[in-house]
Amino acid sequence: MFALGLVLAACTKAEEEVAVYQAVPVGTRDISVTVQAAGSILPDTVVEVKSKASGEILDFSVETGQVVQRGTLLARIDRRVPQNRYNQAEAQLEVARARLKNAEAQYRRSQELFEARAITEQEFETSTLDVANARASVVSAEVELETAKIALDDTEVRAPITGTIIAKNVERGAVISSPVSDVGGGTVLLRMADLSLVQVKTFVDETDIGKLKPGLGASVSVEAFPNRPFRGEVLKIEPQADTIQSVTMFPVLVRIPNTEGLLKPGMNAEVNIAVGNAQGVLAVPNAALRTERDVASAAGVLGIPDADLQVMMEAARAADAPPATASDTGAAKPLDGAPAQPTREQMMAVFQKQRAGGQLTPEEQQILAAARAAMGGRGGRGGNGGNSQDAMFGGKYVVFALRNGTPTPVFVRTGITDLDYSEVKSGLTAQDSVLMLPSASMIESQQQLQQRMSRMGGGLPGQSR
């Protein structure tokens, strides 16, 4: 029985509990928007080192982690076969040169004999052709010798870039194949990377990818240096998305200078990409923003009747619209008889007549103008005015502002948001205060709880509301 009494008391307390809200002045603040993602450190440039020469590795003079300069000797391959081919090509060149010398001597004698009419013209032409063939043989032998020399030099594997040895695939004594003769691509001896620049390959959700573009600044942190962020910039956004755990993600590359060599390939990294920044702008808490669909529930919390809310929303829409000119309304100047602060009944009558398409009298036009002035017009602009960020951030919302001590709905246009505060582009001024209200779902749950408690209280003897 005692437990039942506690339950009834709690129900009565929950039923009588009213949603809490508070007025917050519209102030200026700095708002920064970032996109967060995780990834891993990758080298900016990676080179796979292979040998054009095939054979046994006789010497391997580098180890992983070693920084080498371009042209440094990395490994030596067995050079006996290339050396034999070089010696043979050198001998063939000597023979070709001797044949050329002999052919030239024969040509000179044939020329003397031909001038003395001792040989025929055909014999002289044959000696001329022999000289040409001998010269061609010399050129061919020189090419063969040069090719053999290149093959001999290829037995010494040198560093193609200045960088760090990050992987070593073979050791001394291994027999390797050349990519020139092997259709499989040859044997990879080692992998080098220039670690003065590194990249972070991260994946960004498709809902945030529209905010990113190459050149945006980024802050990268790694667990090895938790108190030292590294600065970088977005290098590339891949056009092809990947599906990771049923979520569509886009690969994004962030380049980071690594002159000190602190960042190592494979480190896990957290990336914060700055996509928007507003300094000293008007801002309101996000808890104060409402969509038009949620205005009715918020008005119920504030105790605003539906009829009054309809009038206020019409006035807010009129205030949000571009101000009418004299040519639009037909009013030339304010009338002395028009009230400065129209009542709600007057405003309702004017808006109903305007919706019906009726022609407003000059007095009614002045009531409409006074209503707009009471609602604050379009308000002052906060932030940097219309910039390129408007296409990516912000929207149109309704806030309840205190105007003459009365909660009044006002349409506002927002800019960037950090999920706690939103930049106010229009609709409010620094002199306004807005009401922070519970969310629509919370209001609905409270109403359902009150209805449930009411039904429970009505069905128990002695329980009164």
CORVENBEL-V72432 format. One record per backbone hydrogen bond with DSSP energy under -0.5 kcal/mol. NH is the residue of the N-H (numbers start at 1). CO is the residue of the C=O. If there is no record, write none. Layout:
BEGIN
[[NH | CO] [NH | CO]]
END
This chain:
BEGIN
[[5 | 1] [6 | 2] [7 | 3] [8 | 4] [9 | 5] [10 | 6] [11 | 7] [12 | 8] [13 | 9] [14 | 10] [15 | 11] [16 | 12] [17 | 13] [22 | 436] [24 | 434] [26 | 432] [27 | 25] [27 | 283] [29 | 281] [31 | 278] [33 | 276] [35 | 273] [36 | 34] [37 | 271] [39 | 269] [40 | 201] [41 | 267] [42 | 199] [44 | 194] [44 | 197] [45 | 194] [47 | 192] [49 | 47] [49 | 190] [50 | 48] [51 | 187] [53 | 154] [55 | 176] [57 | 174] [58 | 56] [58 | 76] [59 | 76] [61 | 74] [65 | 165] [66 | 63] [68 | 66] [68 | 163] [71 | 159] [72 | 69] [74 | 157] [75 | 157] [76 | 59] [77 | 155] [78 | 56] [83 | 79] [84 | 80] [85 | 81] [86 | 82] [87 | 83] [88 | 84] [89 | 85] [90 | 86] [91 | 87] [92 | 88] [93 | 89] [94 | 90] [95 | 91] [96 | 92] [97 | 93] [98 | 94] [99 | 95] [100 | 96] [101 | 97] [102 | 98] [103 | 99] [104 | 100] [105 | 101] [106 | 102] [107 | 103] [108 | 104] [109 | 105] [110 | 106] [111 | 107] [112 | 108] [113 | 109] [114 | 110] [115 | 111] [116 | 112] [117 | 114] [118 | 113] [119 | 113] [124 | 120] [125 | 121] [126 | 122] [127 | 123] [128 | 124] [129 | 125] [130 | 126] [131 | 127] [132 | 128] [133 | 129] [134 | 130] [135 | 131] [136 | 132] [137 | 133] [138 | 134] [139 | 135] [140 | 136] [141 | 137] [142 | 138] [143 | 139] [144 | 140] [145 | 141] [146 | 142] [147 | 143] [148 | 144] [149 | 145] [150 | 146] [151 | 147] [152 | 148] [153 | 149] [154 | 150] [155 | 152] [156 | 153] [157 | 75] [157 | 155] [158 | 156] [159 | 72] [163 | 68] [163 | 161] [164 | 193] [165 | 66] [166 | 164] [166 | 191] [167 | 191] [169 | 189] [170 | 189] [173 | 57] [174 | 171] [176 | 55] [176 | 174] [179 | 51] [182 | 178] [183 | 181] [185 | 182] [187 | 177] [189 | 49] [189 | 187] [190 | 49] [191 | 167] [192 | 47] [193 | 164] [194 | 45] [195 | 193] [197 | 194] [198 | 256] [199 | 42] [200 | 254] [201 | 40] [201 | 199] [202 | 200] [202 | 252] [203 | 38] [204 | 250] [206 | 248] [208 | 205] [209 | 205] [210 | 206] [211 | 208] [212 | 209] [215 | 234] [216 | 213] [218 | 232] [219 | 272] [220 | 230] [221 | 270] [222 | 225] [223 | 268] [225 | 222] [226 | 223] [228 | 225] [230 | 220] [232 | 218] [233 | 255] [234 | 216] [235 | 253] [236 | 253] [238 | 236] [238 | 251] [241 | 239] [242 | 249] [244 | 242] [244 | 247] [245 | 243] [247 | 244] [249 | 242] [249 | 247] [250 | 204] [251 | 240] [252 | 202] [253 | 236] [254 | 200] [255 | 233] [256 | 198] [257 | 231] [258 | 196] [261 | 258] [266 | 41] [267 | 264] [269 | 39] [270 | 221] [271 | 37] [272 | 219] [273 | 35] [273 | 271] [274 | 217] [274 | 272] [275 | 33] [275 | 273] [276 | 33] [278 | 31] [280 | 278] [281 | 29] [283 | 27] [284 | 422] [286 | 420] [288 | 285] [289 | 286] [290 | 398] [294 | 291] [295 | 292] [298 | 294] [299 | 295] [300 | 296] [301 | 297] [302 | 298] [303 | 299] [303 | 300] [304 | 299] [305 | 303] [309 | 305] [310 | 306] [311 | 307] [312 | 308] [313 | 309] [314 | 310] [315 | 311] [316 | 312] [317 | 313] [318 | 314] [319 | 315] [320 | 316] [321 | 317] [329 | 325] [330 | 326] [338 | 335] [342 | 340] [347 | 343] [348 | 344] [349 | 345] [350 | 346] [351 | 347] [352 | 348] [353 | 349] [354 | 350] [355 | 351] [356 | 352] [357 | 354] [358 | 353] [360 | 358] [365 | 361] [366 | 362] [367 | 363] [368 | 364] [369 | 365] [370 | 366] [371 | 367] [372 | 368] [373 | 369] [374 | 370] [375 | 371] [376 | 372] [376 | 373] [377 | 372] [379 | 376] [380 | 428] [382 | 424] [387 | 385] [390 | 387] [391 | 388] [392 | 389] [393 | 389] [397 | 412] [398 | 290] [399 | 410] [401 | 399] [401 | 408] [402 | 433] [403 | 401] [403 | 406] [404 | 402] [406 | 403] [408 | 401] [410 | 399] [412 | 397] [413 | 426] [414 | 395] [415 | 423] [418 | 421] [422 | 284] [423 | 416] [424 | 282] [425 | 413] [425 | 423] [426 | 413] [427 | 378] [428 | 380] [432 | 429] [434 | 24] [435 | 400] [436 | 22] [436 | 434] [437 | 287] [437 | 435] [443 | 439] [444 | 440] [445 | 441] [446 | 442] [447 | 443] [448 | 444] [449 | 445] [450 | 446] [451 | 447] [452 | 448] [453 | 449] [454 | 450] [455 | 451] [456 | 452] [457 | 453] [458 | 454] [459 | 455] [459 | 456] [460 | 457] [463 | 460] [464 | 462]]
END
